[in-house]
Amino acid sequence: MIAKIGKAGANTHGVLRYLYGSGRANEHTDPHVVASWDGFAPDPGRDEAATLAQLATVLDLRVKQAEDRAPAKHVWHCSVRTAPEDPVLTDEQWATIARRILNATGIAPAGDPDACRWVAVRHAEDHIHIVATKVRGDLREPRNWNDYLRADKECAAIEKEYGLRQVVRGDRTAAKRPTRAEKEKALRTGHTATPRERLRTTIRTTAAAAKGTEEFFAILRSAGVLVDIQYFPSGDIRGYKVALADDTNAKGEPVWFSGSTLGPDLSYPKISERLAPTESAAMDRHSGRRRTAWQQVTYAADRIPDVLDEANDAVGQAHITVLAETLDALPLIAPASYRPQLARAAAAFERASRSRIRARHQQAQATRRAIKAIVREPAPKDGALLAILLDALLLAVVAAQHWHHTRHHDQQAEAARQAAEHLHAAYQAAALQPLTVIHQRGLRLTVTVQQRQAALVRQALPDLAEQILTEPGWPALAATLTEAQKAGHDPTALLADATRRRELDTATSISDVLTWRLHRLVDMADERPARPDSASTTRLGSSASATGPGPSRQQPPRRSSR
C-alpha cells in the first residue's frame, strides 16, 4: 500500500472537481464519499441534491473563519493505493484506512474534536483520495510535519493487518524520480528517458571513468553536456550544474540540474571524494606479478562477498559503491551485443549503491583505479575473460543483495535483485562460446582422464558429484580440472575453495558454475612454475576468442548463515 501526499494547494473546489470528474482517461468510476470528519458531509456522487460547491464550502468553513491566519495553501491531498494483486477492499475498510492515515499524519488525530475537516473519496477499486483543509477547530494549523514518513509507516502496518502486498520501502536515499511533466516532455521530444535520467546516467558513467575532477568535467563537456561550475570566493569549486543542449524551457533556456538533485551521491563533494588521488600499487601483492586491469577488477569483484561478510559497514558500503562504478563502466567497453543488458543492470544497481551508511571510499580505491584502467584498455580478445568477470560480478551483486537484506535496506535489496537478473542475462550471452570451446576440449579427454577427474569430484563434493557427472557441462569442468593439474594446481583444493563460500545445490548447472569459479581461482592464485609441456603453458580458456548467447544458469544464493 502506498500513500502519496501531493503539494499543498489553494483551491479546494478544484481538487474535488478532479476527484468527481471522469479522470484524464475516463478512469474514474462511481466517485463517492466513503468517510468524512463527521460522517455527514454532502456527497455529490450519491446524493443528487448535493453539489461540489456545497462540499467545498463545508470543508473550507474554518479557513474562512481563520481569515488571514489561514495558510495560503490550505488543501492537504493524499492518495492511498493498493497493489494490483491485492483483494478489493470494501468502502468500510477504506474508511478505516483513511482515519488511520489522518491520525498518523496529525491531520486528524483520533478523538480530537478540533481536528481538521476532511473527506475520503473513492472513484476506483484500488485507491482513495483524502482531502483535508489545514485549519483546526481552534483555528490553528495542524502539526503534520513528516507526514509522508508517518503515513508510509502506517501503510506498512495496514499491509500486515489486512494481508496486503508488503511494499518495499526506502530510507530516503533514492534519487529523485522524474516528474510527470518531465516524462510527458520526454515523450513529446522522442526520448524514452527524461533529461534528468539521461544526465544521471551520463554523470555516473563519467565519474566511474574519470581520474580526477578536471577530467570529470572535461569528459562531460566532450559528451555534449552543458556544464556550469560554481566557485567560492577563494577560487575553490563549490558545486556544479549540468544541462542538455536539447532540453530547454519555454524561454529557450537550458534546464539546469545540480549534481545533488540528480542523485545524493552526485554532488560535487561526493564526486570529489571518490575521485581524490591515492597512491597506486603497480604490482599485485599476492603474486608479485603485474596483472591486467581486467584481472584486477575480476579479483576485486571475487573478494566482495567475503569483504561484505567480514568488514564493518562503512567498508562494505564502499565496496558496494565501487561495484556500482564497475557496472557503470562496463557498457563503455563491453561488446555492443551485451551493452543493453549491462546498461540495465547498472541502472538497476544504482539504487543499491546508496544507503544511510557512509562509505569509507579509501578502502576501495585499488578497485576504483582498476575500473578506470579497463576503460582505457582494449577489450580482451579472450571471450572467457569477460564471462569470468561477469560471473564474479554476478556473485558480488547477489552478495550485495544479501548485505542490504540483512540490514533491512529493502529498496536496495530489491534493486540488487533486479540488477542480478540483467547481469545474469549478459553472463549467459558471454559464456556460450568460451564454454563451448572448453567443452570440446573435455570431449577429447581419454576415458582414463575423465574417470580420474570424476574420482576427484566424488572426493571433494560427495553430495553433488552424481548430479555434476550427469550434467551437459561436465566435460568442460573435467577439462578445466585437467588443465589446472597440468599448471601445477591441486584440483581437490580448488574444488574445496570453489564451494567454500557459496551454496551450489540451487544452481541449474553446477558444472558450469564450478568451471568459471575454477578459472577465477587459478588466475588469482599464486603462480607456480609451469610444467614444460604445451598444455601447461595454455591459459585456461584462452582459446575462446568470441562470445555469444549462452546456457541457462541460476545464480546460487549466499549461505543463510553468512
C-alpha angles and dihedrals in degrees: 000000000000128000114201117192114197130207115286114267138202102215116072093175091052093055091048091048089058094046093051094040128091095263130237091293101023088265096136112097128178098350111201143149115266096178141355140184094272103014093245104082114138112260114208089187098061104016114069091199094054122089136196089244091057092050092047091049096054091045091051096046096105092041088060091046093051091051109174093007092064116097114256090234102043102157117103113194127185130171120201118198136183126215120267092249094051121106117260109264123221124242089253091054092048090049090055091047091050092053091048092051092048091049093048094049095047094241093114113005113202113265094012109132090195095053119133120275114255145164132202115215125193120198100155137037096248105046150025134207122224117203121187136169112229101230120097128213089263087054093247126123118259120255097242104143115148087020093153094056092045092048090048092051090050090049089055090054092047091052092057095045095047096039093243128152109287105232120220106251130204140216100233093263095109121114115256113271121234114266122241090253091054091051093049091047091051091053092049091053094047099253126131092205129048121244088253091057094042092051093046091054092046094049094047091050092046092050089052092052103037122092095204143001094268091054089044092060092040092055091048091053092046088054090058096258118142109232128195115185119200120209137201117235086259090063095250118132113262099181146309142234131203139201140178119244092227095050111083137154128236090283092054092251123136116264105236128208125191116224092247092055090054092052137341089240095048099071115117095253091052093046093047091049091056093044095048109131118252134181112276126226109219097187129054104245094209098058104018090234134105114257127202117251090251091055091047093052091047090050091049093048090049090056096049096087091055092044091052090050097047111026128078120265096262092055091043091053090050091055092047089052092051090046087058090051089053091053090046091054099046097076088059094061109020121100112277094249091064099042099090093056092042091050090051091049091051092047092051095046091051088085091049092055095073134059138147088274112100111230123231094221095184088070091065102038095110090060091044091055090051091051091054089048095054090054087060096041123083113255109262117260087217104093091198091068092061092046091049091049093048091049091052091046091049091055089047093051091050089049089051089051090053091046092053093043093055089052093048093246090150100174093045092049091050091048091052090050091054091047090052091056092054092042091050090055090052090048091052090053093048098044105057103080097039089048090046091054092048090045091055090052089052092053089056093057116111120251090249093055092047091051091050092051091046089055090052091052092048089051096047099035108024094163095051102029099097092050092048093049092054097047122104088237095060096097090056091051091047090052091049092051090048093051091046089055092049089051090057101260128133105242093198091056090045092053091048091050092046091057098036100092107029138040120247104187093093096049117114090219114020092181092057091049092050093046092061094040090054090049090054094045093050092048093047098042123095108276120247127199107278121236114255098254132099096250093054093058093050113101111232108266093358094132091067106097104167141036138221145157111326147207125282115265131165118217111244113235126240118267110269091226091061 
